Amino acid sequence: MSQESTRSTSSPSAASAKPAGRCPICRRPATAAVRPFCSPRCRDVDLHRWLSGSYVIPATEGDEDDVE
């Protein structure tokens, strides 16, 4: 039993074994294959939200740097 606990802390794969977090779309546990999402479907839902303009970074008229 002590070997198992020692091995898990000294192993380089122990850091990668930590939980991947939650999917930002459906809050299920994320998978490594499509991280930070849980599935390709949630990844595509997020991409659609970006492309359709659902996610926007607000800007004001005074934010333009290239105006002389």
DAKADA-V417412 format. One record per run of one state. SS is the DSSP state (alpha for helix, beta for strand, coil for the rest). FROM is the first residue (numbers start at 1). TO is the last residue. Records with the same first field share a line. If there is no record, write none. Layout:
# DAKADA-V417412
SS: FROM-TO  FROM-TO
This chain:
# DAKADA-V417412
coil: 1-1  11-12  17-21  23-28  30-31  35-39  53-60  64-68
alpha: 2-10  13-16  32-34  40-52  61-63
beta: 22-22  29-29
